[in-house]
Amino acid sequence: MTTARLSATASVLSAVAVGVLLGGCSGSVTVEKSKPTVSADKLAATVSERLAAQTGRPKPRITCPEDLAGKVGTTTRCTLTAADGSTLGVTVTVTSVEGKQVDFGIKADDKASPPAN
């Protein structure tokens, strides 16, 4: 039963990853600070929205450990967590900054990590 659940979860996470990798995914956030920075919470919400739009699935649970500095090339790692606890890493990279507008690309890892026991 555990194997079937892991396979189903891996399939769902793989579908998310394939959708993100094949279609490319990006996001954009307008910030209110003098130095453009996207808060970790806003980043997680935007990544979740973009992944849902890209894959046609409900918004996944995304967590980002830190704010994203609005400087081209800056990256951070976020985590997509499935209902069973398995996870998929997501890299977010700033692609452009214009004034208070921060644009970024989103790329999911190829493989999911199994749930913790």
PyMOL commands that set and color helices and strands:
alter all, ss='L'
color gray80, all
select helices_A, chain A and resi 2-23+40-55
alter helices_A, ss='H'
color red, helices_A
select strands_A, chain A and resi 25-30+37-38+61-63+68-69+75-81+87-98+101-108
alter strands_A, ss='S'
color yellow, strands_A
deselect
rebuild
show_as cartoon
